[in-house]
Amino acid sequence: MKGVQKRILAIVMTVALTLALSTQALALVSKESLRDALISSASYLQTTVKTPKIGSIGGEWAIVGLARSGLPIPQAYWEDYYAAVAAEVKANQGTLHEKKYTEYSRIILALTAIGADPKNVAGYNLLTPLGDFEKTIWQGINGPIWALLALDCGNYAMPVNANASKQATRQMYVDDILSRQLEDGGWSLNGSGGGSNPSDPDVTGMVLQALSNYQTQDKVKAATERALSCLSKRQEADGGYASWGTSNAESVVQVIVALGELGIDLNDPRFVKQGKTLLDNLLSYQQKTGSFLHMSAGSGSSQMASEQGFYALVSALRAAEGKPSLYCMTDVAIQVFGAKGGTVGLSGKHVDVKKMPLTQPEKTFQDITQHSMREAIETLARRSIISGTPNGLFCPDQSMTRAEFSTIVVKALGLEPKPDNLFRDVPADQWYAPFVGTAYRYGIVGGVGDQNFNPYGTITRQEAAIMVARAAKLCGMDTTMNPTAMRDALAPFGDYMTISSWAKEGMAFCYQEHILDPNDLRIEPTRPILRAEIAQMLYNLLSRANLL
C-alpha cells in the first residue's frame, strides 16, 4: 500500500511540476506582450519593405506575415505586390523558374494571403507547375514541402499538368516527404530516409507544417510524433534551437509555426525548457527597432530573420486568439486585382516617366537568334528604345559607351530629350547631346569632373547598376537599402568585396530586385558591361515598374 501511495504521490508531484512550468511559461509572454512585439515588428517591416517584390527577402514572407497579421495595411501595398508579380509572370510567359518550383509555391502563398487568385495571373495558372511531380521534387525535400503548403493554403484542387512526365498527387508529395525521415525522427535538407546523420530543426519544422493537414493518416501521425519527440530533445535550455551548430532565430521560427499548424499549444510541456518557451527564445532576438537578429551575438539585424520572426509572431498570436493558422487561409476574403489592366507604372513614379509604345512590332536582329537575352533585346528594340547597326546586327557582346547608355535609358523611361550644354566634351551638335543632358538633369548620370562627361568611355557593371538604380527611383521604386540588407544581397557572390564602396547600394538593389540575375556566380563589378546585359537590365526594370 505504501508503494502505491508513493507512486501516486510521485505522479501528483510530476503533474504539479508540469502545471507550474506551464503557468510560468504563460506568464512570461502574455497575449498583450505578444501583440506589442508583433506591432513593433510590423512597423519595422513596413519601413524596410516599402515596395514588396518577388523574392524570399523583401517579398513573399513579408507579404504573408503582414496579410495574416490582421493589421491595417494600405490596399496600395497589396496592389503594388500584385502588379510586380503580374509583370514578372507576363515578362517570362508564365515561367518563373525552370527548376526551382518553390518559386511558384512561395508566390501562391502570398497571393492567397492577400486574396488574389493564383490561378489567373496575367493569364497564367501558377498552380499548374505543381502538377509536375518530377520537377517539383527536383530541389529535394523543399519542393514537396512547399507544394503541399501552397496547394492546401486555399484548398486548391491538384492541378493537371499536361506536360508533366509524372502527374503529381498530394499523396505522392506526402509519401516522398515520409520516405526522407531520418533515424532521429526529424528531417534534413539533403538527407534521405534511414540516414544516421542528425536532422535539422528548420527543415523538421517545415515538414510538420506541410504534414499538418494529413494527420488522419496513421503513417503521417506516427511520423509526426517521432518528429515532435526529436524537436523536444533537440530544444536547448534557453528554449531555442541550433542549426548547423549555431543557435539562431530562424530555427525557432519554424518550430513555432509548426506547432501552430498542428494546433499544439506553444506552452506544451514538451517545449518548455527550464521555464523557457519557444516564444521566450524568439523574443530574445528582437531588437528595439522591431527587427530580429539572426544570432543573439550578431552585430546587426537580419532582414531574413526579421521577416521570419514577424510571421512567427503572427502565427503565435493567431493561435492565442483562436484564429485559423498562418497557412490556413480559407478565412481570407477574395479580392480583384489588376482589373484596371491599363494602369501604367507604379504609384510613386515621376510624372515625366512614360510607357513606350510598340513602334516596330516585328523588329529583330540577325545576331541574336540564339542569344539568351533575345527577348529583352527585341522587346526594347520594338519600342525604339535600342537600335542596331544598318546591316541588321545588334552586336550583343560589345561594350557600351556612356553616351549610348544615356540615350537608351532616356528612351526607356519615355523622357523628352532636351539639349543642355553642361559638359565641355559634349558638343551641342552631337546626336547624343540631348540625351546626355536629359539623363544628367534627371539625376541618372553624372559627370567625371572638370565639367567633362567622357561620352565615349565604357560603362562598367557597377556603374550600370548605379545608373539603373537611379532610373528605378524615377520609376517609383524604393532604392534605399540599409547595410544589413546590402550585405544579405551581395554576400552570396564570391567577389562581392571587389565592389567599390560607392556602388554597393546600387548593385545590391539591382540584385535584390532581380534587375541583375541573383543566380550569377560572380558580380564582376569592374568588367565593361555588354550591350545585351544593359538591354536585360532595362527590360527587367521596366517589367517590375509596370512600364511594358
N, C-alpha and C positions, 0 to 999 in steps of 0.2 A: 504493500500500500504506500509506504514511504517513497519507494522508487517511482510509483505512478505520480505521486504528488510532486516530486522533484521535476519529473518530465513536464507536467502541466505548468509548474512554475516557470520552467525554462521557456516554454512556448509563450506564456503570457509576457515574460520579460522581453523576448525577441519581438513580439508584436508591438509592445510598448515602445521599444527602441526604434523600430521601423516607423511607427507613427510619429515619434519625436523628431526623427530625421526629416520625415516628410513635412511636418509642421514647420520645422526650422527652415527648410528649403523654401516653403511657400512664403515665409516671412521675408526671405532675402530679396526676392524680386516680386513686388506687388504688381497688380494689373496697372495701377497708375504709373509706377516707375517704368514699366514696360512701354506704356503708351508715350511717356515723355521721351524715352530713348528712341522710340520709333519716329516721333515728330522731329527730333533733332537730326536724326539720320536722313530723313526725307528732305529736310531743308538743305543739308549738305549736297545731296544728290541733285536737287533742282538747280543748285548753284553751279555744280561741276558738269552736269549733263544738260546743258541748256537746249541743245539741238540733238535729240536722240537719233540714232542711225542704226544701220545693220552692223552688228558686231557683238562679241561676247563681253566687251568693255564699252561702256557708254552707249549701249544699245538695249538688247532684249532683256537682260536681267534687271536693268533699271526700270524698263517699261513694266515688266511683270510685277516687280515689287511695288512700284507706285500705283499701278492699276488695282492691285489686290489690297492695297493699304486702306482703302476707303476714304482717303484724304481728298480734299477738293483740289484736283489738278485741272488747269485750264484745258478746255477741249482742243485748243490750238496745238497743245503739246502732242496729243494723240494724232491729230491731223498731220503734223509735220513728220511724225514717225511713219505713218501710213504712206504719205507721199514719197518718202525716201525708199520704202520697201517697193512700192509700185514702180518707181523709176528704175530701181535695180533689176527687178523682175523683167520689166519691159526691155531694158537695155540688153539683158542677157537671154532674151527669148525664153524665159521660164527656167533656165538652168542656173541655179545659184552656185553649185559646185559639182564637178564631175565625180568626185569620190567621197567628200565629206558630207554625208547626208544628215549629220546633226545640224547643219546649216538650216535645212528645211524644218526640222523638229523645233529648233530654238525659236524660229520666226513664227511658226504655227502657235506656239505657246503665247508669244507676245501679242499676236493678232487676236487670238481668242480672248486674252485678258482685257483688251480694250473694246471688245465687242465687234471686231471686224471679222469678215468671212474669209478664211484662208483658202476656201475652195474656188474663189474667183478674185484673183489679184492681177489686174491688168490683163484679164482674160485667161489666166493660168491657174490650175488647181495645184496648190503647193502640197497637198496631201498625196498626190499621185506617186511621187518618187518613193514614198514609204511602202508602197506595194511591191517594191523590188527587194526581195529578201537578201540576195547575194550582195547587192550594192549597199544595202543598209548596214549589214554586219561587217562590211569591209574594214571599218575603223576599229573593229574589236567590240568590246562589251559596251562602249559608249553608244554605238549605233542602236542596238535593240532597247537599251535603257530609255533613250530619249525618244525613240519612235513610239514606245508604249505611252510615255508621258504625254506626248503630243496628240496621239490618237485618242487617249482617254480624257484629256482635259475638257473636251467638248463633246464627249461621247460620239465621236465621228465614226462612221462606217469604214471598215477597212477598204481602202481604195483599190480598184483593179488597175494594174499597170500592164498594158498590152505589150510593152517592150521588155518586160522582166523575163529573165531566163528561169526564175523560180518565183511564182506569185506567193507573196507573204500572207500569213495569217497572224493574228495576235498570239495564238498558241505557239507558233513557231518561234516567235521572239521570246516568249516566256521560257520555252524549253531550252533555247540557246543560252539564256542567262543562267538557268539552273545547272546546265552542263558545265559551267565555268566556276562553280562554287569550290572553294579551296578547303583543305582539311581542317583548318581552324574555324570554319563556318562562315568566313567572310569572302570577299571578292577583291581582286586587284585589277589594275588596268590591263596588264599583259598576261596575267595568269589564266590557266585553264583548269578544268575540274581535276581534282586529285592531286594537285601540286602541293608540295610541302612548304613553299615559300609563304611568309606571313601575308595576310590580306591588308588592304588599305582602308582606313575608316571612311575616307571621302567616297570611294567607289562603293563600298558596302552600304553606306547611307543612301547613295543614289539608286542602287539596286532595290533597296527596300521601298523607296518611293515608287519605283516603276512596278513593283510586285504588289503594291498595296491594294489594288483592285482585284486581285486574284487569290485572295486568302481563303476562298471557299474550296480551292483545290488542296487536297491533303498534302501533296508533294510541295506545293508552294508554302503552305502553313508550316510544314516541318523545316523547310529551308530557312524560313523567316525566323523561327525560334532559335535555330542554330546561330544565325547571324546576330540576333539580339544578344544572345549569350556571349558571342565573340566581342561585340561592341562594349558590353558591360565590363568584360575582363580587361579590354584594352583602354578603358577610360582611366585617365590619370587622376592623381589626388586633388588637383585643382578643378576637376570637373570637365577637363578638356581632352583633346586628342593630339597625338603626334603623327605626322605623315612623313615618310622618308627621313625619320629621325629628328624631325623638327616640330615642336608644338606650334600650332597656327590656328587662326580664326576660321579659315575655310573648312577645316576638318569638322569642327564642332557644328558649323552651319549645316552641313549635310545630314548630320545625325539629328539635329533639331527638326529639320524639315521632314526627315524620315518618320520620326515619332508622330509628327503632326499628321502625315498622310495615313499612318496606321491607326490613328486615334488613341495613341498611348500618351498618358499624362507626362509632361516633362519632369514632374516631381516623382515619377515612378522610382521606388527604392533601388531598382537595378541601376539607375543612372544618377544616383546621389553618392558622392564620394567625400567622406569626412565633412559632411554638411554642405558640400559644394555641388551645385546643379550645373546642367549644361548652359543655362542662361547666365548664371553667375560667371562662368568662364567666358562666354561670348562677350558679355558687357565689360569684362576686364580689358578687352582690346579696343573698346570705343574711346575716342578722344573727345575733348570738349567741343570740337567743331562738329561733332556728329559722325565723323569719319571713323574708319576702323584700321587698325594696324594689321599687317599680315602676321607678324610675330610680335609678341609682347615686348621684346627687346629691340624692336625696329625703331629706326630714326625718323620715319615719316609714314603717313597714311598710304595705303594701297588702294587704288580705285577698284580693283577686283574684290579685295576683301571688304571694301565699303559697300559695294553693290550686293555682294552675297550676304554680308552681315545684316543689311537692311531687310532683304526678303526673308531672312530667318526670323527677324523680329516680327515681320508681318505674319509669318506662319504661326509664331507663338501667340501673338495677340488674337488672331482669328480663332485659334483653339480655345483660348481663355474666354472668348466672347461667344463661343458656341456656333461660330460661323463655318461654312464649308471650308475645307482645307485650301492651302495655297494653290494646288494644281487641280482642284475640283471646281471648275469654272462654270458649272451649269447655272449659277446664280447671276451670271453676267448678262446685262441687257444688250440685245443685238442693236448695233448702230450701222448707219450707212456712211461709208467713207468713199471719197473720190467721186461723189455724184456730180459735182460740177464739171469734172473732166477737163475743162478748158482753163482752169486756174493755172497761171504761169508764174513760176518762181516761188521762192519761199517768202514768208510773211515779212522778213526783215531786209529784203533786197533793196539795193539802191534804186531810186526811181528811174535812173537813166539806163539801168541794165534791162535788156530786152531779149526775147527769144528770137533766134534767127530762123527764118522760114526756109523751106526747101526751094532751091533755085535751079538745081541740076539733078533731078531725081535718079538719073542713071549713071552719074559720074563715077569713074573708077580709074585705076592706073595699071599699066601693063606689068609693073614690077612688084605688085602687092598681092597677086592672085593666091599665093600660098603663105602669105605673111600672117603671123598670129594676131597682129593688130589691125588686120584689114578692115574689120567692122568700124573701128574707131576712125580710121583714116577716111573711109568712104562716107561715114556719117557727117564728118566735118566738111569734106570736100563738096558734098551735095548741098551744103548750106553756104558755100562760098567762103568758108572760114579759112581753109587752107587751099593751096593750089600746088601744081606740079610744074614740070618743065614743058616747053612747047611740043616735045616729041612723045608726050604721053607717059612720062615717068614721074614717080614721086620721090625716088631716092630715099627710102625709109631709113637707111643706115648711115646717112650723112649727118653731121652735126648741124646745129642751128645757131645763127648769129643773134645778137641782142636786138638788132633791127627787125629781123624776121619774127622773133618771139613777140616783140611789142606789137607787130602787125596782127598776128593771128589771135592774140589774147584780146585785143581791142575788138576785133571782128567777132570773136566767140561770145563776148558779153553784149554785143549789139550796140556798143558805144559809138557816138558820132565822132569821127576823126576830125580834129581841127589843128591846123599848123600852129606851132608855138616855138619861136626862136629862143629856146632856153639854153641850148648847148652849142658851143663853138664848132664842134665837129659834126653837127647835123645840119647841113645846108638846107635852106627852105625849099629848094627846087628838087630835092631828092624824094623818090616815091615813098620812102618810109617816114619822112619828116612829120606828117600829121599824126601818124600812128605812135611814134615815139613821144611826141608832145602830149598826146591824149593819155597814153599809158602812164606817163610821169604825172600828169595833172590829177589823175585818179589814185595816185599812190601805189601803182602796181610795180613800176620800175623806178630806179634811182640813177643818179649819175655816178661817175667813177672818180670825181674830184677835179678841181681846177676848171669847172664849167664844161667838162667833157662827158660824153656818153659812151664812147667806144662802140659805135654801131656795128662794126664788123667783128667784134670779139665774140668768141663762142660762149655758150651758156653751159655751165656745169649742172650736174644733177641737184646739188644742194641749192644753187642759185635758182633753178627752175622751181624747186619746192617752195622757196620763199615767195617767189612771184605768184605762183599759183595759189598759195595760201592767201596772199593779199587779194587776188581776184575772188577767191571764195568768200572773203569777208564782204566784198561788194555784192555778192550773190545772196547775202543774208545768213551765212553760216557763222557760227561762233568759232573763231580760230584760236582763242586763248587756251593755253594749257599750263597747268601747274607743274612743278618739277617732277612730282611723282608720276603724273600721267605721261609726261615726256619720257621718263625712264621706262615705264611699262611698255610704251610703244616702240622704243628703239632698242631696248636691251636684247631682244631675241636675235639681233643681227651681230655677226661676229666682228664686224668692223665699225660698230657704231661710235667707238671712241675717236675715230678719224674725222667725224663731222665737226666743222667749225662751230664755235660756241654761238655765233650769231645766226646759224642756220638750224639749230637743233629744234626750235619750236615749230618752224615751218615744215621741217622734214617729219617730225613726229606727227603733226597734224595730217599731213598727206598720207602717212601710213595708217593712222587711226581711222581716217575717213575712206580708206581703200582707193584713194586717188593714185597712190603708188601701191603696188601689189605687196601685201604683207607676207606673201609666201616667198618673196625674194630671199635668197640665202645671204646676199651681201648688199649693202647700200651703195657703195662706190660713190661717195659724195662728190669727189673732185673730178670724176670722169665726165667728159663732154657728153651732154645728153643728146640722144638721137632724135631725128625728126619724127619717127614713128612713136617714140616714147612720149614726146611732147603731145602728139595727137591723142594718145591714150590717156594721158593725164587730163587734158582738157575735156575729152569725152566723158571720163569718169566724173569730173567736176560738174559738168552740165547735167549729167544724169541725176546726180544727187541734189542738184539745185533746182530740179524740175524745169529745166530750160531746153529740153529736147522733145 
